[in-house]
Amino acid sequence: MGRRARDADRLLGLYSDDVVLLGYNKNSPPASPTKLEGKASIEPMLRDVFGREMTHELTDEVVGEGRLSYNEHCEYPDGNRVLASVVCDLRDGKIVRQVQQETWDE
């Protein structure tokens, strides 16, 4: 996977102020997903993820009216990988709702 820019400010600019992010993974199952509400609540998470020494690559992008989806492949220097499948609802060109499912190497 090629190295991609890790620009948290640029990514943060894609979200609406009232965005809702739902995250599902081993520690946040369907009965109790991670839920972040508002751009200010997702900013620390984005800065944490983009501050890590890892690569990110988006694939399988699909864009429709008011919606987009993609897969995000991430890899740490030690070879551990993460795959996230993401679906976003859009309003006025900004992400207003994001649902993501993450799978990690163990």
PyMOL commands that set and color helices and strands:
alter all, ss='L'
color gray80, all
select helices_A, chain A and resi 8-12+39-51
alter helices_A, ss='H'
color red, helices_A
select strands_A, chain A and resi 15-24+34-37+55-64+67-75+81-91+94-104
alter strands_A, ss='S'
color yellow, strands_A
deselect
rebuild
show_as cartoon
